[in-house]
């Protein structure tokens, strides 16, 4: 029995206690989420060794970048902005370089694997039958699973940025940061900009999480669901590179991922790419989460 299943059973009580509990607490207890359910879902994600291995791979990229730049110094960025050559001027750029590299593949794969396993993994193990059998609202269960995926996404991004900043400051030091506008930002402002970038990327990858959650509700094979989500992501990247389809590009969920560069300008413009990226991600989250809810709410427990 999985941790999520045990939490659901604790939340709902034994079959003999269910009616008494329902009459005592009323419908309000059915609407309020139980924090234990979310904690158990987070434990289900962060307690698996394979997920720890994935996080270790994510954390290794900024280490590799910092060590490579230290051994083979590309020189100062000079008057032209370059995230890799700027590392020697300020170690904070290790975090930016790592995020720039990992947003292309590693971070999306990590999010796709976790989100596609949310429902399909439970169905494959047979625990979804028991989770749906106990009197816990399916909408609440789906919300808890999506919330846990989003938390994992934010933690993974913060891990990459945090390791990058620590190893960068240790090897290259800190100081002011040169923005894309050519101005100098203080060390504290530079750290704050990196945190804003992490938040923006978490929103963008949450759209991929919603897509993965929907695909996960369609199958009982988590590996197949993960492959499908990765294929969808790759197709979005490919379509974004075809000039005759420029009318389609703003609607692709991967098109706005590099909008985080706006946070490296001085002053920061929250309109344009940043606003469009957030609205695009919100639209994908709303549509795909609703589709996942429509599928999951009517799923046959015995199937």
NUTORFI-818440 format. One record per residue: x, y, z of N, C-alpha, C, CB in turn. Coordinates in pm, whole numbers, plus 32768, in hexadecimal, padded with zeros to 4 digits. Glycine has a CB too. Layout:
BEGIN
XYZXYZXYZXYZ
...
end
This chain:
BEGIN
80557F8880008000800080008058807C80007FA08001807B
804080DA7FA3809481507F97807781B38006808181927F10
80D08217801080BE827E8077804182D0805C813982D9807E
802882ED7FDB7FB083387FB97F3282EC7FDD7FAF835A7F25
7F3482697FC97EC082167FEB7EA7821780817ED581867FBB
7F13820B80D07F03820C81617ECB829181917F8781F081A5
7EFB82FE81537EC88382817B7E358390815A7F1683F08136
7E0D835B80E67D80836280C07D2A831281217D6C832E8032
7D5C829E814C7D11824D81AB7D08829282337D5281C481BB
7D7582D1825D7D72831A82DD7D11838F82D57DFE834C8303
7D0F83CF825F7CBA8444824E7C27841E82537CD9848A81CC
7C0683AE82147B79838982097B498333827B7B6183408188
7BA482EE82C07B7E8295832B7B5A820C82F77B0C82CE8377
7B4181AF834E7B19812983267A8B812C82F47B2880C6839A
7A6380C682A579DC80C7826E797180D382D979C5804A821F
79878096834F7924809D83B8791A812583F67942803A8421
7989817283ED798B81F5842B7961826383CC7A1482128461
79588244834B794482AB82E778C182F582FA7949826F825D
785382AB830A77D182EB831677C983418392776282848317
78008310840177FD835F847D785083DC846F782E830C84F2
78C483CF8430791B8443841F78DA84A883C379A3841983E8
78998476835A785984D182FC77E8851E833E782584858283
779884DA83937729851E83D4775A857F843D76CB84B98412
77CE8561847A780185B984E37843863584A97865856F853B
788D8624843C78D986958407788F86DD8398795E866683D4
78308697835577E386D882ED782F86E3826C77B7875F831A
77F4872382097833872E818578AF8786818677D187658122
78BF87DA81EC7932883381F079B387E581F7792988918267
79B6877482407A2F8723824B7A5386E281C97A1E86BB82B5
79F086D081707A0D869580ED7A4A86FB808F798E865C80B1
7A35877E80AD7A6987E580557AF5880F807B7A0E885B8054
7B15880A80FC7B96883A81297C0187D181127B91886181BD
7C7487F980D77CDF879980C17D24877281427D4487D18060
7D5686F981467D9D86C981BB7E3386D681A17D77863781DC
7E7C872481F47F0C873581DD7F5886B281DE7F4687928245
7F25864D82267F6A85CC822A7F6D858A81A17F28856F828E
7F0485A081537EFE856780CD7F6A85A580747E72857D8090
7F7C862A80807FE4866D8032806E864280607FD58705803D
8082863680E38103860981168124857D80E68106860F81AF
80C1852680E580DA849D80B780F8849980228061844480D5
80B784F17FD680D384F77F478160852D7F2D806A854F7F00
8189858F7F7C821185C37F6F827785597F97822386407FC5
8256850C7FFE82B0849F802582B884367FB88281846080A8
8249841F7F73824983BF7F0682A683EC7E9681BA83AD7ED1
82B2846F7E83830984A47E19839984AC7E4982D9852F7DEC
83AE84ED7EBC843785057EEA8472848E7F35843A857F7F43
8420842B7F54845583B77F9C848A83497F4283EC837F7FF2
847A83587EBF84A982F17E63853A830B7E3D845182ED7DE5
858982A27E3E861882B17E20862E82DB7D8F8661822F7E3C
85D782B07D3585E982D67CA885D6836B7C968587828A7C4F
857C83A87CE5856A84387CDC85E084837D1984E884627D22
8618844A7D83869384857DBB8704847D7D5686BB843D7E3E
870B840F7D0E877284027CA7875E846B7C39877083747C6A
86E084817C1486C384E87BB086EA85737BE0863184E77B8C
86CD85917C5F86F486137C97878B86207C9D86B886257D24
87D185B27CB7886485B67CB9889B85D77C2F889D852F7CEA
885C85A07BC7888785BF7B3E887186547B21883985687AD7
87FE86897B4B87E487177B37884C876D7B7E8757873B7B6A
887087477BF988D087947C47895D87887C1188CD87677CD6
897A871E7BC58A01870A7B928A2387697B1F8A13867B7B64
89BE87997AD889D787EF7A648A1C88717A8A8954880D7A1D
89EB88BD7AEE8A3589377B148AC289197B4889E789837B7D
8AD588A87B878B5B88837BB38BB7886E7B3B8B5688037C09
8B8588287AD68BD488107A5D8BF688937A178B8987B179FD
8B9388EC7A0E8BA9896D79CB8C1289BE7A158B2689BC79C3
8C0689C77A998C648A177AE78CF289E07ADE8C388A1D7B7A
8D01895D7AEB8D8589207AE58DC1892F7A598D7E888A7B0C
8D6E891D79F18DA0892B79688DD189B9794D8D3389057905
8D858A1C797B8DAF8AA779678E2D8AC679B88D3D8B08798F
8E388A8D7A2F8EAE8AA47A838F2B8A697A438E998A697B0E
8F1D89F27A088F9089B179CA8FB589F379458F74891C79B4
8F4F8A0E78F48F668A4978718F248AD3786E8F2C89EE77FE
8F698B3478A38F328BBA78B68F178BFB782E8F928C117909
8E978C1B78108E798C5A778F8E998CEE778B8DE88C46776E
8EC38D2677FC8EE28DB478008E698E0778268F178DE1777B
8E818E84783F8E168EDF78698DB78EFA77F68E518F63789D
8D3C8F1A781B8CD78F3677B58CF28FB8776B8C4E8F3C77F4
8D3C901377AB8D5A9092776B8CDC90E477598D9F907D76E4
8CCF912576E38C59917776CC8BE2912976988C7991E4766D
8BF590AF766D8B88905E76358B578FFB769C8BB5901475B5
8AD38FF576AD8A9B8F9E77138A9A8F0E76E28A0D8FCB7739
8AD28EB677368ACE8E27771D8ACA8DE277A38B498DF776C7
8A668D8B77B68A518D54783B8AC68CFD786889D18D04783D
8B078CB6780D8B758C5F78348BF68CAD784E8B8D8BF677C8
8C158D0B77F78C8D8D5A780F8C7D8DBA78838CB38DA67792
8C018DD978A78BE98E32791A8BFC8DEB799F8B5E8E6C7912
8C088D67799B8C188D1A7A188C968D457A618C1D8C8479FB
8D008D617A178D7E8D877A578D758E0D7A9D8DEE8D8A79F0
8D168E617A748D038EE37AB58CAA8EDA7B308CCA8F457A53
8C4E8E7B7B2F8BF18E6D7B9F8BBE8DDD7BA28B7A8ED27B92
8BD18D997C148BA98D0E7C208B148CF77C168BD88CD97CA0
8AC38D607C258A328D4F7C198A0A8D217B8D89EA8DD27C3B
8A5E8D3E7B2A8A3E8D187AA28A458C817A8E8A9A8D5D7A42
8A818C377AEB8A7E8BA57AE289EE8B737AEB8AD58B657B51
89A28BAF7B4689158B897B5388C88BA87AD388D48BD17BCB
88E08C1B7A98889B8C407A1D88C28BE579AA88B98CD179F8
89438BC479A189708B69793789328ADF79488A098B5F7937
892C8AAE79C388F38A2A79DC885E8A2779BA89088A007A6E
88148A8F79E087868A9479C087718A9E792987448B0C7A06
87C78AEA78E487BC8AF8785387D18A71780E88218B5E781F
88318A247840884E89A2780487E2893B782688D689707833
87B8893878A3875E88CD78D086CD88E278A6876588C07965
86A6895E788A861D897478618602893877D885FC8A087860
866E8919778E865E88DE770A863D8848770F86DC88F276B9
86668803777B86528772777C863D8739780986C9872E773D
86A087497860869E870278E0862787277938871F871C792A
860F87A8794B859F87D179A0851887A5796685A1886979B3
84FE87B678E48480878378AD847086ED78BB847487A9781C
84DD86A178A984D4861078B784B185EB7947855885CC788C
84EE863079A784D186147A34843F862F7A53852B86697A8F
840C86A17A24837F86C47A3C8323866279F4836387547A0D
8346863B797982F285DF792D82EA85577971832785CF789F
835A852779A7835A84A479E7830884A37A6783E984787A05
830E85107AB482C285167B31822D85267B1682F4858B7B88
820A85817ABB817B859A7AA0813885237A5C816B86177A48
817F84DF7A048144846D79BF813383F57A1C819984467947
817B83F37A8A817183867AE98105839D7B5381F683717B2D
80CE84177B588072843B7BC47FF983E07BCB804584CA7BB2
7FB783C77B5B7F4083727B587F5E82EB7B197ED083B77B0B
7FA882ED7AAA7FC7826F7A66801B82137ABE8011828B79E2
8073824C7B1080C481FA7B6A807081B47BD2812C824F7BAE
800E81FD7C0B7FB381C17C6C7F5D81547C2B7F5A822D7CAC
7F3181707BAF7EDF810D7B697F3080907B487EA481497AE8
7FAD80A37B23800380337B0080207FDB7B79808580647AC4
803080197BEE804A7FCD7C687FCC7F917CA5808D80267CCE
7F577FC07C797EDA7F8D7CAF7EA67FDA7D277EE97EFF7CD3
7EF180417D547EC5808C7DCA7E5A80F37DA97F3B80D27E0A
7E4D81187D287DE781797D037D5C81437D1F7DF4819F7C70
7D4980C27D127CC780847D2E7C9A80A17DBE7CCD7FEC7D16
7CFA80957E1C7CD880AC7EA97CC881417EC77D43806F7F04
7D1A81947E847D0E82247E997C8782587E6C7D7D826D7E51
7C5382207DFD7BD2824C7DCA7B5E820A7E137BC982307D36
7B7981997E577B0E81537E9C7AE881967F1F7B3680C47EB7
7B4B81D47F637B2D82167FE27AE282987FC47BAF82328033
7A8F82C980237A3E8341800A7A9083C2801279CB8347806E
7AEE83D37FB67B3B844E7FAA7B19848B7F217BD684347FB9
7AFA850B7F207AD4854B7EA47B44853E7E3D7AB285DE7EBB
7B2185147DC57B8585047D5C7BC2858A7D357B4784C17CE1
7B7185F47D377BA686787D177C1086A27D7C7B3586E07D15
7BFC867F7DFC7C5F869E7E627CDE864D7E4B7C2786837EEE
7CCD85CF7E297D4185797E107D9385AD7D9B7D1584E97DF6
7D4E85D87D307D93860C7CBB7DDB868E7CDC7D3186217C48
7D9B86E37D2C7DD887627D537E56874A7DA77D7487B87DA1
7E4F86E87E007EC486C97E547F3786977DFD7EA086607EBF
7F1986427D9E7F82860D7D477FC1867B7CF37F4A85A07CEC
7F7086D57CBC7FA787417C6B7FF887A17CC17F36878C7C23
7FC887BD7D39801488157D94809C87D97DB57FC4882E7E14
80A087567DCE811F87147DEC817E871A7D76810686827E14
8149870C7CFC819E87147C8481D887A07C75814D86EE7C05
818588067C8B81B588907C81822088AC7CEA813F88F37C90
820E88797D638273888A7DCB82F688487DA18242884F7E51
82EE87CF7D6A8367878C7D3A83AA87DF7CCD834686FF7D06
835B88177C72839388697C0683E188DF7C3D8323889A7BAA
83A689257C9E83E7899A7CD9846589707D26838689E47D38
845E89007D6E84D388D07DB7854488AC7D5984AE88587E0E
8524886A7CEA858A88437C8885CE88BE7C4D854D87EE7C19
858189257C2C85BA899F7BF4861089E67C5C854C89FD7BC0
85DF89F07CD6862C8A2F7D4186AC89E27D5E85D88A3A7DC1
86A8895E7D53871F890D7D69878B892F7D0486FD88787D63
876489377C8587C589597C1C87FE89E47C34878389537B90
87A78A467C5087D68ACE7C6588298AD97CE587608B2E7C6C
87FE8A957D5088468A9D7DCF88D18A627DC687F98A577E3B
88DB89EC7D8B895F89AD7D7A89B78A037D208952891E7D3F
897C8A3B7CB789C88A917C5E89FE8B0C7CA489738ABB7BE9
89AC8B4C7CF689DA8BC37D3D8A478BA07DA389658C077D83
8A358B347DEB8A978B0F7E518B1F8AED7E148A648A997EA3
8B208A967DB08BA08A6F7D738BDB8AE57D268B8D89F67D14
8B858B397CEC8BB78BAE7CA38BFA8C137CFF8B478BF07C57
8BBA8C2F7D6F8BF48C8D7DCE8C738C557E0D8B908CB07E3B
8C778BD17E218CED8B947E5C8D658B9A7DFE8CD08B037E81
8D4E8B8B7D7C8DBD8B867D1C8DDE8C0E7CDE8D9D8B247CAF
8D788C647CCE8D8E8CE17C858D6B8D5E7CD58D3F8CE07C06
8D308D4F7D498D0C8DC37D998C8C8E047D688D7C8E287D98
8C658E6D7DAD8BE98EB37D8C8C048F3F7D588B8F8EBB7E05
8BBB8F9E7D8D8BC990287D5F8B5290517D0B8C4990387D0F
8B6390BD7CC28AF690F17C6F8AE190987BF58B1491827C43
8A68909E7BBE8A44904E7B4A8A2090AA7AD689CD8FEE7B6A
8A58908E7A628A3B90DF79EB89B990AD79AD8AB190D77984
895C9108799688DB90E3795D88E290E478C5886D9144798D
887890B37886887090B677F4886A914377BE87F8906877C5
884191A17813883A922D77EA88C0927377F687D39277783C
8924922B782B89A99266783989C092AB78BD89C092C677CC
895C92B17913896C92F0799589A0928C79FB88E7932C79C4
89CC92C07A6C8A03926C7AD6899B925A7B448A8592A97B0F
898191DD7B6A892291BD7BD5896E91927C5188BF914E7BA9
893C91B97CC5897D91917D41896F90FB7D57894191DE7DB8
89BE90C77DB389BB90377DCE8931900B7DFD8A2490137E36
88F590557E58887090327E89880890377E1B8847908F7EF9
8811909B7DC387B390A47D5487C5902F7CF587C591287D09
884390067CE1885E8F937C8B88208F137CC088F38F807C7A
882C8EFD7D4487EE8E877D8187578E8C7D7288158E7C7E16
871D8F027D88868C8F127D7C865D8EF87CED86628F9F7DA7
86AC8F237C8A86878F097BFF868A8E737BE086E68F547B9F
86EA8E2C7C1786F18D9B7C0286778D577C4087738D627C3E
864D8D857CB585D68D4B7CF585598D677CA085C38D857D83
85518DDD7C6384E18DFB7C0A84E38D9F7B9184E68E8E7BDD
85598D847B5D85668D287AEC85378C9D7B1485F88D237ABB
855B8C717B8C852E8BEE7BBC84968BE87BC5856B8BCF7C46
84598C527BF783C78C557BFF83868C537B76839A8CCF7C4A
83C08C9D7B1883888CA07A9083938C177A4E83D08D097A3A
84058BD77A5B84178B527A1F83BC8AEB7A6184A98B257A2A
83A38AFB7AE483488A9F7B2882BB8AAC7AEF83468ABA7BC0
82928B267ACF820D8B3A7A9382098AFB7A0881EB8BD17A8A
82738B1079BA82768AD9793382748A40793482F38B0B78E8
82C38A04798C82C889727992824B893879D48344894479DD
8201898A7A1E8182895A7A55811F893C79E5814689C27AB7
812A8984797580D68964790280F888D978CE80E989CC7892
817A88B778CB81A1883078A4817087CA790A823A88277895
816D87F079888139879779F180A5877979D9814C87D67A7D
805987DF79B37FCB87CA79987FB6876F791F7F8488507982
800A878078BA8002872778468021869778708063875577D7
808B868678C080AE860178EF804285C37945812E8606793C
8000861479987F9585E179ED7F2085AF79987F65864D7A4F
7F0085FA792E7E9385CF78D67EB6854D788E7E72863D7870
7F2F854778577F5984CD78127F5C845878737FE484DF77D1
7F85847278F07F8A840979557F0083D179747FC9843D79D4
7E98842379657E1083F479807DD7839E79107DB5846A7998
7E1F839778A07DED834D782D7E2182BE78257E10839577AF
7E84829C78767EC4821A78687EEA81E278F07F408225780F
7F0F816378F07F40812279697FD48102795E7EF080A37985
8016813678F980A4811D78E380F1819F78F580BE80E07856
813381B4796781798232798081EB824C791E81AF82347A0B
823081E378F2829E81F6789282668229780D82EC8172787E
81F981EB77E181BA82197766818A82A87770814781BF7742
815282CC77E48123835577F9819883B777F580D88361787E
820883937835827E83EA783582B483FE77A882EB83B0788F
82BA8392775C82EA839C76D1828E83F6768082F483107690
820C83E8769481AB843A764B81BE84CE766B811C840E766B
81D284EE76EB81E4857A7713826585B276D981E5858677AE
82CF856476D9834F859176A0834185A7760A83BF852B76BD
82F7854F75C682E085617536829285E1751C829584E774FC
822D85FC756E81DF86787560823A86F17571816C867C75C6
829586EB75D382F1875A75EA834F876C757483418741766A
838786FE754083E2870674CE839B873D7453841F867C74AF
831F8712743D82D2874473CB82BA87DA73D8824C86FA73C1
82A388087453829188987468831188E47448826688B474FA
838488AC7470840488E9744F841988EF73B78478889C7491
83FA88817373840E887A72E283B388DE729983F387EA72AF
833588E072BE82D7893D727F830189CE7295824A892672B5
834089E87307836B8A70732883E18A9D72D183918A7873BA
84228A3E728E84968A5E723A84738A6771A6850189F7724F
83F58A55718183CD8A5870F483968AE370D3836289E970D6
83DF8B32708383B58BBC706683288BC9702B84168BFA7007
82FD8B736FCD82758B866F9682068B776FFF825E8B226F27
82288B3E707381C48B2D70DD81D28B98714981D08AA2711B
82068C0D7123821A8C76718781988CA371C8825F8CEC7148
81278C92718180A58CB571BC80818C58723080388CAF7151
80BB8BDE722E809E8B7C729680FA8B89730F80A98AF0725D
816F8BC372FC81D68BC6736481A68BFF73EA824B8C167334
815D8C7073EC81338CA6746F80D68C4A74BE80EE8D2B745A
809A8BE8747B803C8B8F74BF807F8B0E74F07FCA8B6C7463
80FC8AF974CF81458A8374FB81758A98758A81BD8A64749D
81698A3075DD818A8A43766B82208A4F7683815389D076BC
82748A24762283048A317632833A8AB675FB834A89BD75EE
82E88AFF75B383168B78756F83458BE375D182A68BB07518
83098BE7764783258C5376A683888C2B771482A58C8176E4
83C38BB6770B841B8B88777684938BE4778984498AFB775A
84C78C1B771C853D8C71772785178D03774085918C6876A9
849B8D1A776284718D9F778A84B08DCB780C83DC8DA67796
84F08D6D7854852F8D9178D385A48DF378BF85618D13791B
85D58E01784486438E60782C86178EF0784786768E52779C
85938F09784685638F90786385858FBA78F184CD8F97784D
85988F59794A85BA8F7A79D4864D8FA279E1859D8F027A30
86998F96797587258FC179778735904C793D877B8F5E7929
86C6908D791D86CC911678EB86B99179795E8661912D787E
86E091F3794586D3925C79AC869592D8796B875F927D79ED
861992F8799185C592B579F5857D923D79B8855F93177A2F
854391EC7A1084FB917579E48474919E79A884E791137A5A
84569167793483D5917F78F6837C9105790C83E5919E785E
83119117795A82B690A87976824B909A790B827690BA79FD
824D90F178A981F590E27836823B909477CA81C7916A7802
81FF908E77558240904B76E582558FB776FC82C3908C76C8
82D18F8676EC82EC8EF576F682C68EB9777D837E8EDB76DD
82DF8F0077EB82BF8EC9786F82288EB9787F82F88F2478DE
81DE8F21785E814C8F1A786A81148EB0780D810C8FA2784A
81438EAD779081118E4A773081328DBC775E814D8E6376A5
81A98DA9779781D08D2477C681798CF4783882608D2477F1
815B8D4E789781078D28790880798D0A78DB81068D987972
80428D5D78827FBA8D4678507FB38CC578007F8B8DBD77FA
80198CAB77AF801C8C307760801F8BB677BC80958C307703
80758BBA7822807D8B4A78807FFA8B3878CC80F18B5F78E3
7FBD8BA878F57F3E8BA0793E7ED18B6178E87F128C2B796C
7ED08B8178677E6C8B48780C7E818AB177FF7E728B8C7782
7EFD8A8577EE7F1989F677E37EF589AD78657FAD89DE77C0
7F1389EB78D67EF389AD79577E5C899D79657F2B8A0079CC
7E118A0779437D808A0379517D43899878F77D448A8B7930
7D6E899478797D33893578187D5988A5783A7D6189577789
7DD9888E78517E08880478677DDB87CF78F07EA187FC785C
7DDA882679557DAA87F979D77D1587D979D27DC688637A42
7CC9882B798B7C3A8810797C7C23878D79327BF388837932
7C74877478CB7C6886F678817C8C868078D97CC186F87804
7CF48690792C7D1A862579897CAB860D79EE7D9D864979D1
7C6D86787A1E7BFF86697A7E7B8886227A3D7BD386F37AB6
7B67864879C27AF68609797D7B0E857479697ADE864D78F6
7B898551794A7BAA84C379377BB0847979BC7C3184B578EE
7BF184B47A1E7C0784707A9D7B8784647AEE7C7084BA7AEE
7B3184C87AE67AB584C77B357A5684587B087A6F854F7B2C
7A61842C7A8B7A0A83C37A5B7A4F833F7A4579CB83EC79DD
7AC883307A7E7B1682B57A677AD5823F7AAD7BA882C77A98
7AD581CD7A687A9B81527AA07AFF81167B037A7780EB7A2F
7AD381077B807B2B80D47BE97B5380437BCC7AE780DE7C72
7AFA7FF97B8E7B157F6A7B7A7B657F4F7AFD7A947F1E7B73
7B7E7FB87AAD7BC47FA47A2D7C5B7FA07A447BA0801379C8
end
